[in-house]
Amino acid sequence: MTSIKTTARIAGVVYLTVIICGVFAEKYVRSTLVNLADGAQTIINIRNNEFLFRLGFVSDLLMQLAYFLLPLVLYRILKDTNKWLAQIMVMSVAVAVAIMCTNMLNHYAPLLLFNAQAFNPEQIQPAVLFHLNLHNKGYHIAQLFFGFWLLPLGCLTYKSGLFPRIIGVFLIIGCFGYLTDVVLYFLFPMLNNVLLEWITLPADIGEFLLCLYLLIKGVKSQTPLKSSVS
């Protein structure tokens, strides 16, 4: 039988895949090529770097596959702490991944529009920006669920005795940071992006620390603490 430490390290590898693929697609590819305030430049960027744009698309898909698998592996580690919370964790990610995968059609749409015979050059620019804006909005809708999953994950991490409790604290705070970010994004779309980055910082810290701990240490002990609630 696979030991809990081995399972934890598998989770760490999967988590690292989520982080690397997600950061590459969002922070490098889209940040480099997409400017929602300048459609003409965005089209030039994508046309001149089509392979990079496609690579970002594939990287995002790989991130979503790894993200789907991650809670399934973590479930095996954390289910004995509180099975109900572990199930909520899995379901939250499943919903987030479903939204994000569907939303990826908006990421791919510019490539289809470039070859569409039904559009003239004047129509392509607003259409490309429309789909990329939809992708941005869809990503924040999915954030409702990939933010919420940090709450059960944080509680399980805190209560299990398998990880340092400070990681669980960061994850729980990170959940509320993500949810606050969603509300502010849709209610106050002109709010400074720097503020929003600070709001989600605890989530980034908590997830990075958990990933690092899973990879290096695995877990503290072989026996998770059991909750009275199953």
C-alpha positions as CSV (number, residue, x, y, z in Angstrom):
1,M,0.0,0.0,0.0
2,T,1.3,3.5,-0.8
3,S,2.4,5.2,2.3
4,I,0.9,8.6,3.3
5,K,4.2,10.3,2.8
6,T,4.5,8.9,-0.7
7,T,0.9,10.1,-1.4
8,A,1.8,13.5,0.0
9,R,4.8,13.8,-2.3
10,I,2.6,12.9,-5.3
11,A,0.3,15.6,-4.2
12,G,3.2,18.0,-4.0
13,V,4.3,17.2,-7.6
14,V,0.7,17.7,-8.9
15,Y,0.5,20.9,-6.9
16,L,3.7,22.1,-8.4
17,T,2.4,21.3,-11.9
18,V,-0.7,23.5,-11.1
19,I,1.5,26.4,-10.0
20,I,4.0,26.3,-12.8
21,C,1.5,25.8,-15.6
22,G,-0.9,28.4,-14.1
23,V,1.8,31.0,-13.6
24,F,3.2,30.5,-17.1
25,A,-0.2,30.9,-18.7
26,E,-1.5,33.8,-16.7
27,K,1.6,35.8,-15.5
28,Y,3.8,35.3,-18.6
29,V,1.7,34.5,-21.7
30,R,-1.4,36.6,-21.1
31,S,0.4,39.4,-19.3
32,T,2.8,39.6,-22.2
33,L,0.5,39.3,-25.1
34,V,-2.9,40.6,-24.0
35,N,-3.8,44.2,-23.3
36,L,-7.5,44.6,-22.8
37,A,-7.2,48.3,-23.3
38,D,-5.5,48.1,-26.6
39,G,-7.1,45.7,-29.1
40,A,-4.8,46.6,-32.0
41,Q,-1.7,45.9,-30.1
42,T,-3.1,42.7,-28.6
43,I,-3.9,41.4,-32.1
44,I,-0.4,42.2,-33.3
45,N,1.1,40.5,-30.2
46,I,-0.9,37.3,-30.8
47,R,-0.2,37.2,-34.5
48,N,3.5,37.7,-34.0
49,N,3.6,35.2,-31.1
50,E,1.0,32.7,-32.1
51,F,2.9,29.6,-30.9
52,L,3.4,31.3,-27.5
53,F,-0.3,32.1,-27.3
54,R,-1.1,28.4,-28.2
55,L,1.5,27.2,-25.6
56,G,-0.2,29.3,-23.0
57,F,-3.5,27.7,-23.9
58,V,-2.1,24.2,-23.6
59,S,-0.4,25.1,-20.4
60,D,-3.7,26.3,-18.9
61,L,-5.4,23.0,-19.9
62,L,-2.6,21.0,-18.3
63,M,-3.0,23.2,-15.2
64,Q,-6.7,22.4,-15.1
65,L,-6.1,18.7,-15.4
66,A,-3.5,18.7,-12.6
67,Y,-5.9,20.9,-10.5
68,F,-8.7,18.3,-11.0
69,L,-6.4,15.5,-9.8
70,L,-4.9,17.5,-6.9
71,P,-7.9,17.3,-4.4
72,L,-8.4,13.6,-5.3
73,V,-4.9,12.9,-4.1
74,L,-5.2,15.2,-1.1
75,Y,-8.5,13.5,-0.2
76,R,-6.7,10.2,0.5
77,I,-4.5,12.1,3.0
78,L,-7.2,14.2,4.7
79,K,-10.4,12.2,4.6
80,D,-9.8,10.7,8.0
81,T,-9.6,14.1,9.5
82,N,-13.0,15.1,8.3
83,K,-14.6,13.3,5.4
84,W,-17.3,15.9,4.9
85,L,-14.8,18.8,4.6
86,A,-12.7,16.6,2.3
87,Q,-15.7,16.0,0.0
88,I,-16.5,19.7,-0.1
89,M,-12.9,20.3,-1.1
90,V,-13.1,17.9,-4.0
91,M,-16.5,19.2,-5.2
92,S,-15.3,22.8,-5.1
93,V,-12.4,22.1,-7.4
94,A,-14.5,20.0,-9.7
95,V,-16.9,23.0,-10.2
96,A,-14.0,25.4,-10.7
97,V,-12.3,23.2,-13.3
98,A,-15.6,22.8,-15.2
99,I,-16.0,26.6,-15.4
100,M,-12.4,27.2,-16.3
101,C,-12.3,24.5,-19.1
102,T,-15.5,25.9,-20.6
103,N,-14.0,29.4,-20.3
104,M,-10.9,28.3,-22.3
105,L,-13.0,28.6,-25.5
106,N,-12.8,32.4,-25.0
107,H,-9.0,32.1,-24.8
108,Y,-8.9,30.1,-28.1
109,A,-11.5,32.3,-29.9
110,P,-8.9,34.9,-31.3
111,L,-7.2,32.2,-33.3
112,L,-10.5,31.2,-34.8
113,L,-11.4,34.8,-35.6
114,F,-8.2,35.4,-37.4
115,N,-9.2,32.8,-40.0
116,A,-12.9,33.5,-40.1
117,Q,-14.1,34.5,-43.5
118,A,-17.3,36.1,-42.1
119,F,-15.4,38.9,-40.4
120,N,-13.6,41.9,-42.0
121,P,-10.5,43.4,-40.4
122,E,-12.5,46.1,-38.7
123,Q,-14.7,43.6,-37.0
124,I,-12.0,41.3,-35.7
125,Q,-10.5,43.7,-33.2
126,P,-13.6,44.2,-31.1
127,A,-14.5,40.5,-31.4
128,V,-11.1,39.5,-30.1
129,L,-11.3,41.9,-27.2
130,F,-14.8,40.7,-26.4
131,H,-13.7,37.1,-26.1
132,L,-10.6,37.9,-24.1
133,N,-12.7,40.1,-21.8
134,L,-15.1,37.2,-21.4
135,H,-12.2,34.9,-20.5
136,N,-11.1,37.4,-17.9
137,K,-14.6,37.6,-16.4
138,G,-15.0,33.8,-16.6
139,Y,-11.7,33.3,-14.7
140,H,-13.0,35.4,-11.9
141,I,-16.3,33.5,-11.8
142,A,-14.3,30.3,-11.4
143,Q,-12.3,32.0,-8.7
144,L,-15.5,31.8,-6.5
145,F,-14.9,28.1,-6.3
146,F,-11.1,27.8,-6.5
147,G,-11.0,30.4,-3.8
148,F,-13.6,28.6,-1.7
149,W,-11.8,25.2,-1.8
150,L,-9.1,26.8,0.3
151,L,-11.5,27.0,3.3
152,P,-12.0,23.2,3.7
153,L,-8.4,22.6,2.7
154,G,-7.2,25.1,5.3
155,C,-9.4,23.6,8.0
156,L,-8.2,20.1,7.2
157,T,-4.6,21.2,7.0
158,Y,-5.0,22.9,10.4
159,K,-6.8,20.1,12.2
160,S,-5.0,17.0,10.7
161,G,-1.8,17.4,12.6
162,L,0.0,16.4,9.4
163,F,1.2,19.9,8.5
164,P,2.3,23.1,10.3
165,R,-0.9,24.9,11.4
166,I,0.3,28.2,10.0
167,I,-0.2,26.8,6.5
168,G,-3.8,26.1,7.3
169,V,-4.2,29.7,8.7
170,F,-2.8,31.2,5.5
171,L,-5.2,29.0,3.4
172,I,-8.3,30.0,5.4
173,I,-7.4,33.7,5.2
174,G,-6.6,33.2,1.5
175,C,-10.1,31.8,0.9
176,F,-11.7,35.0,2.2
177,G,-9.2,37.0,0.2
178,Y,-10.2,35.3,-3.0
179,L,-13.9,35.7,-2.3
180,T,-13.4,39.4,-1.5
181,D,-11.5,39.8,-4.7
182,V,-14.4,38.4,-6.7
183,V,-16.9,40.8,-5.0
184,L,-14.7,43.8,-5.6
185,Y,-13.9,42.8,-9.1
186,F,-17.5,42.8,-10.2
187,L,-18.8,45.6,-8.0
188,F,-15.9,48.0,-8.4
189,P,-14.2,47.0,-11.7
190,M,-12.0,50.2,-11.7
191,L,-10.5,49.4,-8.4
192,N,-6.6,49.4,-8.4
193,N,-5.3,46.0,-9.4
194,V,-2.4,46.4,-6.9
195,L,-4.9,46.3,-4.0
196,L,-6.5,43.1,-5.4
197,E,-3.1,41.5,-5.6
198,W,-2.5,42.2,-1.9
199,I,-5.9,40.7,-1.0
200,T,-5.0,37.4,-2.6
201,L,-1.4,37.3,-1.3
202,P,-2.2,35.1,1.8
203,A,-3.6,32.4,-0.6
204,D,-0.5,32.5,-2.7
205,I,1.7,32.2,0.4
206,G,-0.4,29.3,1.8
207,E,-0.6,27.3,-1.4
208,F,3.2,27.8,-2.0
209,L,4.0,26.7,1.5
210,L,1.7,23.6,1.3
211,C,3.2,22.6,-2.0
212,L,6.7,23.0,-0.7
213,Y,6.0,21.1,2.4
214,L,4.3,18.2,0.5
215,L,7.4,18.0,-1.8
216,I,10.1,18.2,0.8
217,K,8.6,16.8,4.0
218,G,5.5,15.0,2.9
219,V,3.6,15.0,6.2
220,K,4.5,15.3,9.9
221,S,3.4,11.8,10.9
222,Q,1.8,8.7,9.4
223,T,-1.4,9.0,11.4
224,P,-3.8,11.9,10.7
225,L,-5.9,13.2,13.6
226,K,-9.5,12.1,13.3
227,S,-12.4,14.5,13.7
228,S,-15.5,13.6,15.6
229,V,-17.5,14.7,12.5
230,S,-17.4,12.2,9.7
